Amino acid sequence: MFAQGESNIWYFGRYAGLDFSSGLPVSINNSSMNTGEGCASICDFNGNLLFYTDGVSVWNRQNTKMPNGDSLKGHSSSTQSAVIVKKPGVNPLYLIFTVDRMGGSWGLTYSEVDMSLENGFGNVNSNKNIPVVSPVCEKIAAINHSNGRGYWIVTRLYPSNKYHSYLLDENGISNIPVVSSGIATVTGGLQTLGYLKASRTGTKIASAFTNLDLVELFDFDNSTGHLYNARKLSFPPGVKPYGVEFSPSERYLYTSGFTTNILTQFDLSDSTEEAINRSRAVLDSTSIEQGGALQIGSNDKIYMAFVGSDSLGVINSPENAGGASNYSKNGVFLTHGTSLYGLPTFLNFNQNNFSLDFEVQDSCVSVKLDFIPTIGFADSVYWNFGDPPSGSNNISNLLSPSHIYNDTGHYEVTVRAYYGDWSDTVSRVIYVGAFPEVDLGEDTIVGSCENPTVILNAEWPNAKYFWNTQSTNSEIEVKVSGAYWVTVNLNGCSMSDTVYVKTKSCSGKIEMPNIFTPNSDGVNDVFAPILMDEIKQAELQIYDRWGVLIFESNNLEQGWDGKSNGQECGNGVYFWVISYTDSENNTTEQKGTLTLLR
């Protein structure tokens, strides 16, 4: 991981700006923006300004408004009116997520900036003011996904205690949020004020509620998007916490307020709510100006806005406790413009890991193979799949391409990626194997009395086997009827086959029902065997309850129709006897009762 320059230039307040390119903040005087609160700016990888916004208008690096760069649905009086991220993939596109003020009807929306337009100065294209969710509080955070290939866009619903996390990746933004519960239920527009911030690693989130005098602290799972382990950080009435920021190591959380006790430090090393609140240390309780946002810089110092001031406060050593954090009220002088409430909102600083690699497994012939790099976006990529016979398909400029190999063998895959001044190349050899042939025979296999055991064989040279009987041999013996399947694996390439086996019971078997209804409705009108297997000959006799023989027949399949000498027998219980000879000339007698119902 190494530092990138996307957050090098800040524009904020009334025409104020700072440039961190040298490692120290230098005041700049070319801003065209006058915003009371929310703002965002973005540079390229090398720290060159691309554009900035107050959530309503968008200015390019010439400090002129972009074509179509107005009427975005944020609000300059929204705490966090906007945040900017590069759209995942290989493209010149950026997304501006905007937030309306005080739970306004526009809620959370996004617009797309195409930096390939207007000779590289950018243009807001037709994908403008696309709704995500509404209404929301004045809060938004963009957090890197744990896989380095996407982001979580997190906001707080209004009126509600729910947080929504939306996954943003190469496929766009998901319309199904991950929902988490907070502590406070926001019920009024003024309660929507206050910053939402993630730590550098994206594993902690703090959310300030200015008019509720509290901050909610969470752990954040940046693989699933869930906020959990909610803790309430309390303040004396009237402090009105507004800004929040984590120290680089995430040990300390800093909060700023509108009134007295304006700057506070919490120690998070003991993560229990009681211990964190007990650690609260007030760093500034004397300032007469209203406090504003807190924002960490690329130099690991934390800066604080004051309303109407020509300077920013700075916490010079944010990893030290209490006074040792070396807070200075007038840490950075603004030679042009003034600070108001807001400072720019950025993607959390733990951006893409630019140590290039890609995930891929050995494959099989004619199977689509997906190649997934460890980076989420790039200016350009070049893939060579080492498969010249595939022609133009051997090359791809997609970030996460697919390829199909039509022959077996070893292939050297190479990817080269570029982002700003950074580039890297990785190669890897993969093996593409053939599928084994698996054929257990006909779909149904019937055994015989002479050979009652069925042998199923799936042998293939050098393969591995897994049967649903748990056997790992190439063949199995089957003595019980049922479905049998096998998976044959050859160097990672698997094929399966299934058969149904019906084994023979050569001792003969007859199963009779215990009730029948001879009412001529076409259903269950005859008393006949349910099952008759391996029977050579048989005789059926029916007796009434007094033991009088009323019916007999040697045609069991025709059965008894419920009559005796042409007359219908009455409802009741009857007795039956079957004498039969099986295929092995064994003679057997079965007896039972049945109920006749009309």
C-alpha positions in Angstrom: 0.0 0.0 0.0 1.3 3.4 -0.8 -0.2 6.9 -0.7 -2.3 8.2 -3.6 -3.0 11.8 -4.4 -6.8 11.7 -4.9 -7.4 13.8 -1.7 -4.5 16.3 -2.2 -6.6 19.3 -3.0 -9.4 20.6 -0.8 -12.0 23.2 -1.7 -14.4 24.3 1.1 -16.2 27.2 2.8 -16.3 30.6 1.2 -13.8 30.3 -1.7 -11.2 28.6 0.5 -8.8 25.9 -0.6 -5.7 23.9 0.5 -3.1 22.0 -1.5 -1.4 19.1 0.3 0.8 18.1 -2.7 4.0 19.1 -0.9 3.1 17.2 2.3 2.1 20.4 4.0 -1.2 22.3 3.5 -0.7 25.4 1.3 -3.6 27.9 1.0 -4.8 28.3 -2.6 -6.9 31.2 -4.0 -8.7 30.0 -7.1 -11.9 28.4 -5.8 -15.2 29.2 -7.4 -17.3 27.6 -4.6 -19.1 29.3 -1.8 -20.7 26.6 0.4 -21.9 26.7 4.0 -21.4 23.1 4.7 -21.1 20.1 2.4 -18.4 19.8 -0.3 -16.2 17.2 -2.0 -13.2 17.3 -4.4 -11.2 14.7 -6.3 -7.7 14.5 -7.9 -6.2 11.9 -10.1 -3.7 9.4 -8.8 -0.9 11.8 -9.1 -2.7 14.6 -7.2 -3.8 16.7 -10.1 -7.2 18.3 -9.5 -10.1 16.9 -11.6 -13.2 18.6 -10.2 -15.0 19.7 -7.0 -18.6 20.2 -5.9 -21.0 21.5 -3.3 -23.5 18.9 -4.1 -25.4 21.2 -6.5 -22.8 22.6 -9.0 -19.6 20.9 -10.3 -16.5 22.9 -11.2 -13.6 21.5 -13.3 -9.9 22.1 -12.8 -10.1 25.4 -14.6 -12.5 26.4 -11.8 -15.4 26.8 -14.3 -18.7 25.0 -14.1 -18.8 21.8 -16.1 -21.3 21.5 -18.9 -24.5 20.0 -17.4 -22.7 20.6 -14.0 -25.6 22.2 -12.2 -28.8 21.3 -10.5 -27.5 18.2 -8.7 -29.8 17.2 -6.0 -27.5 17.8 -3.0 -27.6 21.0 -1.0 -24.8 23.3 0.1 -26.4 23.4 3.5 -26.3 19.7 3.9 -23.7 18.4 6.3 -22.3 16.0 3.7 -23.8 17.2 0.5 -21.5 15.0 -1.7 -18.8 12.4 -1.9 -16.9 11.4 -5.1 -15.5 8.0 -6.1 -14.0 6.6 -9.3 -16.4 4.3 -10.9 -15.1 0.7 -10.6 -13.7 -0.8 -13.8 -11.5 0.5 -16.6 -13.1 3.8 -17.6 -12.7 7.6 -17.2 -15.9 7.8 -15.1 -16.5 9.2 -11.6 -19.6 9.2 -9.5 -20.8 12.0 -7.3 -23.2 10.8 -4.6 -25.3 13.7 -3.3 -27.4 14.1 -0.1 -30.3 16.6 0.3 -30.6 18.7 3.5 -32.6 17.8 6.6 -34.4 14.7 5.2 -35.4 16.5 2.0 -37.3 14.6 -0.6 -34.4 14.1 -3.0 -32.6 11.9 -0.5 -29.5 10.1 -1.8 -28.8 10.4 -5.5 -25.8 10.1 -7.8 -24.5 11.6 -11.0 -21.8 10.5 -13.4 -18.9 12.6 -14.6 -17.1 11.5 -17.8 -13.5 12.9 -17.7 -12.9 11.9 -21.4 -15.3 14.7 -22.5 -14.5 18.4 -23.0 -10.9 17.8 -23.9 -10.3 16.1 -20.6 -12.0 18.7 -18.4 -15.0 16.6 -17.9 -18.7 16.7 -18.2 -21.7 15.6 -16.2 -23.3 13.1 -18.6 -26.9 12.0 -19.0 -26.7 9.7 -15.9 -27.6 12.5 -13.6 -29.6 12.6 -10.3 -30.2 8.9 -10.3 -32.2 8.1 -7.1 -30.9 5.6 -4.6 -33.0 6.1 -1.4 -35.1 8.8 0.1 -35.4 10.5 2.6 -32.1 10.3 4.4 -30.1 12.2 7.1 -27.3 14.7 6.0 -24.8 11.8 6.2 -22.9 9.7 3.7 -19.7 7.7 3.7 -17.9 5.9 0.8 -15.9 2.9 2.2 -13.6 0.5 0.3 -14.8 -3.0 0.1 -12.5 -5.6 1.7 -11.8 -7.1 -1.7 -10.4 -3.9 -3.0 -12.6 -4.0 -6.1 -15.6 -2.0 -5.0 -17.1 0.4 -2.4 -19.9 0.6 0.2 -22.0 3.7 0.1 -23.4 4.1 3.6 -26.2 6.5 4.6 -28.7 7.0 7.5 -32.4 6.8 6.8 -34.9 9.5 8.0 -37.1 9.3 10.0 -35.6 6.0 11.3 -32.8 4.4 13.3 -31.6 2.4 10.2 -28.4 2.6 8.2 -28.3 1.5 4.6 -25.1 0.2 2.9 -25.2 -0.1 -0.9 -22.6 -2.2 -2.8 -20.9 -0.3 -5.7 -18.8 -2.5 -8.1 -18.3 -3.0 -11.8 -22.0 -4.0 -12.1 -23.1 -0.6 -10.7 -24.8 0.1 -7.4 -27.0 -2.5 -5.9 -30.7 -1.7 -5.4 -30.8 -4.0 -2.4 -29.2 -2.4 0.7 -27.6 -4.1 3.7 -29.7 -2.8 6.6 -28.3 -2.2 10.1 -29.8 -0.7 13.2 -28.5 2.4 15.1 -29.3 3.6 18.6 -31.1 6.9 18.1 -34.3 7.3 16.2 -34.2 10.5 14.2 -37.6 12.2 14.1 -37.0 15.8 13.2 -35.1 17.6 10.4 -32.6 19.3 12.6 -31.7 15.9 14.1 -30.3 14.9 10.7 -27.2 17.2 11.1 -23.7 15.8 11.7 -20.9 13.9 10.0 -20.7 10.1 9.2 -17.1 9.0 8.9 -15.3 5.7 8.4 -11.8 4.9 9.7 -8.9 4.4 7.3 -9.2 0.6 7.2 -13.0 0.8 6.8 -13.6 -1.3 9.9 -15.1 1.5 12.2 -17.8 4.1 11.7 -18.8 7.1 13.7 -22.0 9.1 13.2 -22.7 12.4 14.9 -26.2 13.7 15.7 -25.7 17.3 16.5 -29.1 18.2 17.9 -29.3 14.9 20.0 -25.9 15.6 21.7 -24.6 12.1 20.9 -22.3 10.1 18.6 -23.0 6.5 17.5 -19.9 4.4 17.2 -19.9 1.1 15.3 -17.7 -1.7 14.0 -18.1 -2.1 10.3 -17.8 -5.3 8.3 -16.4 -4.1 5.0 -17.0 -7.5 3.4 -20.7 -7.6 4.1 -21.7 -4.0 4.7 -23.0 -4.5 8.2 -22.7 -2.0 11.0 -22.6 -3.8 14.4 -21.5 -3.4 18.0 -23.3 0.0 18.4 -22.1 2.2 21.3 -23.4 5.6 22.4 -20.9 8.4 23.1 -22.6 11.0 25.3 -22.0 14.7 25.7 -23.2 17.4 28.1 -26.4 19.1 26.9 -25.7 21.8 24.3 -22.3 20.6 23.0 -23.9 19.6 19.7 -21.3 17.3 18.2 -21.0 17.9 14.5 -17.6 16.6 13.1 -16.0 13.2 13.7 -12.7 11.8 12.6 -10.5 8.8 13.5 -6.8 8.9 14.1 -4.7 7.1 11.5 -4.3 4.0 13.8 -8.0 4.2 14.7 -7.1 4.2 18.5 -8.6 7.7 19.0 -11.9 9.3 17.8 -12.2 13.1 17.7 -15.4 15.0 17.7 -16.1 18.7 17.2 -19.1 20.7 18.4 -20.9 23.9 17.8 -20.5 25.3 21.3 -18.3 24.9 24.4 -16.2 21.7 24.9 -15.8 22.2 21.1 -13.1 19.5 20.5 -13.1 16.1 22.3 -10.9 13.0 22.1 -12.1 9.5 22.9 -9.8 6.5 23.5 -11.1 3.4 21.7 -8.4 1.0 22.9 -11.0 -0.5 25.3 -13.9 -0.9 23.0 -16.7 -1.0 25.7 -19.1 1.9 25.8 -18.4 2.6 29.4 -14.6 2.7 29.0 -14.8 4.9 25.9 -17.1 7.4 27.6 -14.8 7.4 30.6 -11.8 8.3 28.4 -13.4 11.5 27.0 -10.9 14.3 27.1 -11.8 17.9 26.1 -9.0 19.5 24.0 -10.6 22.9 23.4 -13.4 24.5 25.4 -12.5 28.2 24.9 -13.1 29.0 21.3 -15.7 31.6 20.7 -16.4 30.5 17.0 -18.7 27.7 16.2 -16.9 24.5 15.4 -17.3 22.7 12.2 -16.0 19.6 10.4 -13.0 17.4 11.2 -11.0 15.9 8.3 -7.8 13.9 8.3 -5.2 15.0 5.7 -2.8 12.9 3.7 -0.1 14.0 6.2 -1.9 12.2 9.0 -2.9 15.4 10.8 -6.5 16.2 11.5 -7.9 19.6 10.6 -10.9 21.4 12.1 -13.2 24.1 10.5 -14.4 27.2 12.3 -17.3 29.2 11.1 -16.2 32.5 9.6 -12.5 32.0 10.4 -9.5 32.7 8.2 -7.7 29.6 9.7 -8.2 26.0 10.5 -7.4 24.2 13.7 -5.0 21.3 13.5 -4.4 18.2 15.7 -0.7 17.7 15.0 -0.2 14.4 16.8 -3.6 12.7 16.8 -2.0 9.4 18.0 -1.2 10.9 21.4 -3.6 11.1 24.3 -5.1 14.4 25.6 -2.8 17.5 25.5 0.0 15.4 23.9 -2.1 15.4 20.7 -0.7 18.9 20.2 -3.8 20.7 19.1 -3.4 24.2 17.7 -6.4 26.5 17.3 -4.8 28.5 14.4 -2.9 25.7 12.7 -3.3 26.7 9.1 -3.8 30.2 7.8 -6.1 30.8 4.8 -4.7 33.5 2.5 -7.9 33.6 0.6 -11.5 32.9 1.6 -12.9 31.8 4.9 -13.8 28.6 6.6 -17.4 27.8 7.3 -18.9 24.6 8.7 -17.7 22.0 6.2 -14.6 20.3 5.0 -14.5 17.9 2.0 -15.8 14.4 2.3 -13.5 11.8 0.9 -13.5 8.0 0.3 -11.8 6.5 3.4 -8.1 6.7 2.9 -7.4 3.0 2.7 -7.8 2.9 -1.1 -6.9 0.2 -3.5 -4.0 -2.1 -2.9 -1.9 -1.6 -6.0 0.1 -4.7 -5.5 -1.2 -6.4 -8.7 -2.3 -10.0 -8.7 -5.2 -11.9 -10.0 -7.3 -14.9 -8.9 -7.8 -17.8 -11.2 -7.9 -21.6 -10.9 -6.9 -24.4 -13.3 -9.6 -24.9 -15.7 -11.2 -27.3 -18.1 -11.7 -27.4 -21.9 -14.6 -25.3 -23.2 -15.4 -23.8 -19.8 -15.6 -20.0 -19.3 -12.8 -19.0 -17.0 -13.1 -15.7 -15.0 -10.0 -13.6 -14.2 -10.4 -11.3 -11.2 -7.6 -8.8 -10.4 -6.9 -7.5 -6.9 -7.5 -3.9 -8.0 -10.9 -2.3 -8.4 -10.2 0.2 -11.0 -7.4 1.3 -13.4 -6.8 3.7 -16.3 -6.1 0.7 -18.5 -5.3 -3.0 -18.4 -3.9 -5.5 -20.9 -4.6 -9.2 -20.6 -2.9 -11.9 -22.7 -4.3 -15.4 -22.1 -1.4 -17.2 -23.8 -3.8 -18.8 -26.3 -2.9 -17.6 -29.9 -5.3 -20.0 -31.6 -8.2 -18.1 -30.0 -7.3 -15.1 -32.3 -8.6 -11.7 -31.1 -10.1 -13.3 -28.1 -6.6 -13.9 -26.8 -6.4 -10.2 -25.7 -8.7 -8.2 -23.4 -8.7 -4.7 -22.0 -11.5 -5.4 -19.5 -10.7 -5.2 -15.8 -12.2 -8.6 -15.0 -12.4 -10.6 -18.3 -13.3 -14.2 -19.1 -11.7 -16.6 -21.6 -12.5 -20.1 -22.9 -9.7 -22.5 -23.8 -10.6 -25.0 -26.5 -7.7 -27.4 -26.0 -5.8 -28.9 -23.1 -2.4 -27.8 -22.0 -0.5 -25.2 -20.0 -1.0 -21.5 -20.7 0.9 -18.5 -19.5 -1.5 -15.7 -18.6 -0.2 -12.1 -18.3 -1.9 -9.0 -17.1 -0.5 -5.4 -17.0 -2.4 -2.6 -15.3 -1.9 1.2 -15.3 -3.2 3.8 -13.0 -1.6 7.3 -13.1 2.2 6.9 -12.8 1.8 3.4 -11.4 2.0 0.2 -13.4 2.6 -3.5 -12.7 2.7 -6.8 -14.6 1.9 -10.3 -13.3 2.2 -13.6 -15.1 1.0 -17.1 -14.1 0.8 -20.5 -15.8 -2.5 -22.3 -15.6 -3.4 -25.8 -16.7 -6.5 -26.6 -18.8 -7.6 -30.2 -18.5 -10.0 -32.5 -20.3 -13.2 -33.8 -18.9 -13.4 -37.6 -18.1 -16.1 -39.6 -19.8 -18.7 -41.0 -17.4 -21.4 -43.5 -18.4 -23.0 -45.9 -15.9 -25.2 -47.4 -18.6 -29.0 -47.2 -19.2 -31.0 -44.8 -17.0 -32.6 -47.8 -15.4 -30.8 -51.0 -14.7 -32.8 -54.1 -13.6 -31.1 -57.0 -11.9 -32.0 -60.7 -12.3 -32.6 -63.6 -10.1 -29.5 -65.3 -11.5 -27.4 -62.1 -10.8 -29.2 -60.1 -8.0 -26.2 -57.8 -7.4 -25.6 -55.0 -9.9 -22.1 -53.7 -10.6 -21.7 -50.0 -11.5 -18.4 -49.1 -13.0 -17.1 -45.5 -13.7 -13.4 -46.2 -14.2 -11.3 -43.6 -16.0 -7.5 -43.5 -16.0 -5.9 -41.3 -13.2 -9.3 -40.1 -12.0 -10.8 -39.7 -8.6 -14.3 -40.9 -7.7 -17.1 -40.0 -5.3 -20.3 -42.0 -5.1 -23.4 -41.0 -3.2 -22.7 -44.2 -1.2 -19.5 -42.4 0.0 -17.4 -44.9 -1.9 -14.2 -43.6 -3.6 -13.6 -46.7 -5.7 -14.0 -46.8 -9.4 -16.9 -49.4 -9.1 -19.5 -50.3 -6.5 -21.9 -53.3 -5.9 -25.5 -52.5 -5.6 -27.9 -54.8 -3.8 -30.7 -52.3 -2.9 -33.0 -50.6 -5.4 -32.6 -46.8 -5.7 -30.8 -43.9 -7.5 -27.0 -44.0 -7.7 -24.7 -41.3 -8.9 -20.9 -40.8 -9.2 -18.7 -37.8 -9.8 -15.4 -38.5 -11.6 -12.7 -35.8 -11.2 -9.7 -35.6 -13.5 -7.3 -32.9 -12.6 -10.1 -30.6 -11.4 -12.4 -31.4 -14.3 -15.5 -33.2 -13.1 -18.3 -35.1 -14.8 -21.2 -37.0 -13.2 -23.8 -39.6 -14.2 -26.8 -41.0 -12.4 -28.8 -44.3 -12.9 -31.7 -46.0 -11.2 -31.1 -49.6 -10.1 -34.0 -52.0 -9.5 -32.8 -55.2 -7.8 -34.7 -58.5 -8.0 -36.4 -60.2 -5.0 -36.4 -63.7 -6.3 -38.3 -65.3 -3.3 -41.6 -63.8 -4.6 -43.6 -61.0 -3.0 -47.3 -60.0 -2.9 -48.7 -56.8 -1.2 -52.5 -56.5 -0.9 -54.6 -53.4 0.0 -56.7 -53.4 3.3 -59.7 -51.6 1.9 -61.5 -51.2 -1.4 -64.7 -49.4 -2.7 -66.5 -51.3 -5.5 -68.9 -48.5 -6.3 -68.2 -48.3 -10.1 -66.6 -44.9 -9.9 -63.4 -46.2 -11.6 -61.3 -45.8 -8.5 -60.3 -48.7 -6.3 -63.2 -50.8 -7.6 -61.3 -54.1 -7.5 -59.5 -55.9 -4.7 -56.2 -56.9 -6.4 -52.5 -56.9 -5.5 -50.6 -53.6 -5.1 -47.4 -55.4 -5.8 -46.8 -58.8 -7.2 -43.2 -59.7 -7.9 -41.6 -63.0 -9.2 -44.9 -65.0 -8.9 -45.4 -68.0 -11.1 -49.0 -68.9 -10.1 -51.4 -68.0 -7.3 -54.9 -68.6 -6.0 -57.1 -66.0 -4.1 -59.9 -67.0 -1.7 -62.3 -64.6 0.0 -64.3 -65.5 3.2 -67.1 -63.7 5.0 -66.9 -63.1 8.7 -68.6 -66.5 9.4 -65.9 -68.3 7.5 -68.0 -69.0 4.4 -66.0 -69.1 1.1 -67.7 -66.5 -1.1 -65.1 -66.0 -3.9 -62.0 -67.7 -5.4 -59.8 -67.1 -8.4 -56.4 -68.0 -9.8 -56.2 -64.6 -11.7 -54.9 -62.2 -9.0 -54.5 -59.3 -11.5 -58.3 -59.5 -12.3 -59.0 -59.6 -8.5 -62.3 -59.5 -6.7 -65.1 -57.1 -7.7 -67.0 -57.3 -4.4 -69.7 -59.8 -5.6 -70.5 -63.4 -4.7 -72.4 -65.5 -7.3 -73.3 -62.3 -9.1 -74.7 -60.6 -6.0 -73.1 -57.5 -4.4 -71.7 -58.2 -1.0 -72.4 -55.8 1.8 -70.1 -53.4 3.6 -67.9 -55.0 6.2 -64.8 -56.9 7.0 -63.7 -60.0 5.0 -60.9 -62.4 5.1 -58.5 -63.4 2.3 -56.0 -66.2 1.7 -53.5 -66.3 -1.1 -51.5 -69.4 -1.9 -48.7 -68.8 -4.5 -45.6 -70.4 -6.0 -42.6 -68.1 -6.6 -39.9 -68.2 -9.4 -37.9 -70.6 -7.4 -40.9 -73.0 -6.9 -41.3 -72.1 -3.3 -44.9 -72.4 -2.1 -46.2 -69.7 0.3 -49.5 -68.8 1.9 -50.5 -65.2 3.0 -53.5 -64.2 5.0 -55.2 -60.9 5.8 -58.3 -58.9 6.2 -59.9 -56.2 4.1 -62.8 -53.7 4.5 -65.4 -53.4 1.8 -67.0 -49.9 1.5 -69.5 -48.8 -1.1 
